[in-house]
Amino acid sequence: MAELKHLIDVWTGYAQGLAGSIGALAFVCAFIWKMVAIDTRSVTEAKRWIGRIVFGTIGVELAGVLVRVLTDSVSR
């Protein structure tokens, strides 16, 4: 059971790192888009994307915490 828990922890860490990296890149791109946009509709859309990216990144972190809680409860 310890090996399975370790495997889940490792892969969860990889997934969180990948999602965090992609999220950071997407956030930077959306922020630049917001800064250089001339049209107010584009600025509004960029703000929406920034909100989605932040919400998604927080969701990934919460999912990682949930996985840790569930694996800790099974191993006891």
C-alpha contacts under 8 A as a table, 3 or more apart, distances in Angstrom:
res1	aa1	res2	aa2	distance
1	M	4	L	5.22
1	M	5	K	6.27
1	M	75	S	6.86
2	A	5	K	5.06
2	A	6	H	6.11
2	A	75	S	7.53
3	E	6	H	5.06
3	E	7	L	6.15
4	L	7	L	5.02
4	L	8	I	6.19
5	K	8	I	5.14
5	K	9	D	6.10
5	K	71	T	6.32
5	K	75	S	7.88
6	H	9	D	5.03
6	H	10	V	6.09
7	L	10	V	5.17
7	L	11	W	6.20
8	I	11	W	5.28
8	I	12	T	5.92
9	D	12	T	5.12
9	D	13	G	6.12
9	D	68	R	7.27
10	V	13	G	5.14
10	V	14	Y	6.31
11	W	14	Y	4.96
11	W	15	A	6.13
12	T	15	A	5.09
12	T	16	Q	6.10
12	T	64	G	6.37
12	T	67	V	7.82
13	G	16	Q	5.13
13	G	17	G	6.09
13	G	64	G	7.79
14	Y	17	G	5.14
14	Y	18	L	6.12
15	A	18	L	5.12
15	A	19	A	6.01
16	Q	19	A	5.12
16	Q	20	G	5.87
16	Q	60	V	6.50
16	Q	61	E	6.87
16	Q	64	G	7.15
17	G	20	G	5.04
17	G	21	S	6.09
18	L	21	S	5.16
18	L	22	I	6.16
19	A	22	I	5.18
19	A	23	G	5.80
19	A	57	T	7.11
19	A	60	V	7.26
20	G	23	G	4.95
20	G	24	A	6.01
20	G	57	T	6.52
21	S	24	A	5.16
21	S	25	L	6.28
22	I	25	L	5.15
22	I	26	A	6.08
23	G	26	A	5.06
23	G	27	F	5.97
23	G	53	I	6.19
23	G	54	V	7.76
23	G	57	T	6.38
24	A	27	F	5.01
24	A	28	V	6.23
25	L	28	V	5.20
25	L	29	C	6.25
26	A	29	C	5.08
26	A	30	A	6.07
26	A	53	I	7.19
27	F	30	A	5.13
27	F	31	F	6.01
27	F	50	I	6.02
27	F	53	I	6.45
27	F	54	V	7.82
28	V	31	F	5.06
28	V	32	I	6.15
29	C	32	I	5.19
29	C	33	W	6.07
30	A	33	W	4.89
30	A	34	K	6.12
30	A	46	A	5.61
30	A	47	K	7.68
30	A	49	W	6.62
30	A	50	I	6.10
31	F	34	K	5.01
31	F	35	M	6.26
31	F	46	A	7.11
31	F	47	K	7.98
31	F	50	I	7.14
32	I	35	M	5.01
32	I	36	V	6.20
33	W	36	V	5.44
33	W	37	A	5.81
33	W	43	V	7.59
33	W	46	A	6.41
34	K	37	A	5.38
34	K	42	S	7.22
34	K	43	V	5.00
34	K	44	T	7.99
34	K	46	A	5.28
34	K	47	K	6.94
35	M	43	V	7.77
37	A	40	T	7.51
37	A	42	S	6.01
37	A	43	V	5.88
38	I	42	S	7.33
38	I	43	V	7.51
39	D	42	S	5.35
39	D	43	V	6.58
40	T	43	V	5.03
40	T	44	T	6.22
41	R	44	T	5.11
41	R	45	E	6.19
42	S	45	E	5.01
42	S	46	A	6.06
43	V	46	A	5.06
43	V	47	K	6.23
44	T	47	K	5.11
44	T	48	R	6.32
45	E	48	R	5.02
45	E	49	W	6.30
46	A	49	W	5.05
46	A	50	I	6.19
47	K	50	I	5.03
47	K	51	G	6.30
48	R	51	G	5.12
48	R	52	R	6.27
49	W	52	R	4.98
49	W	53	I	6.08
50	I	53	I	5.14
50	I	54	V	6.19
51	G	54	V	5.20
51	G	55	F	6.04
52	R	55	F	5.07
52	R	56	G	5.96
53	I	56	G	5.09
53	I	57	T	6.10
54	V	57	T	5.18
54	V	58	I	6.24
55	F	58	I	5.21
55	F	59	G	6.16
56	G	59	G	4.90
56	G	60	V	6.28
57	T	60	V	5.16
57	T	61	E	6.44
58	I	61	E	5.14
58	I	62	L	6.22
59	G	62	L	5.09
59	G	63	A	6.06
60	V	63	A	5.04
60	V	64	G	6.27
61	E	64	G	5.10
61	E	65	V	6.40
62	L	65	V	5.03
62	L	66	L	6.15
63	A	66	L	4.97
63	A	67	V	6.19
64	G	67	V	5.10
64	G	68	R	6.33
65	V	68	R	5.11
65	V	69	V	6.21
66	L	69	V	5.06
66	L	70	L	6.10
67	V	70	L	5.15
67	V	71	T	6.06
68	R	71	T	5.24
68	R	72	D	5.99
69	V	72	D	5.18
69	V	73	S	6.16
70	L	73	S	5.15
70	L	74	V	6.31
71	T	74	V	5.20
71	T	75	S	6.30
72	D	75	S	5.42
72	D	76	R	6.73
73	S	76	R	5.70
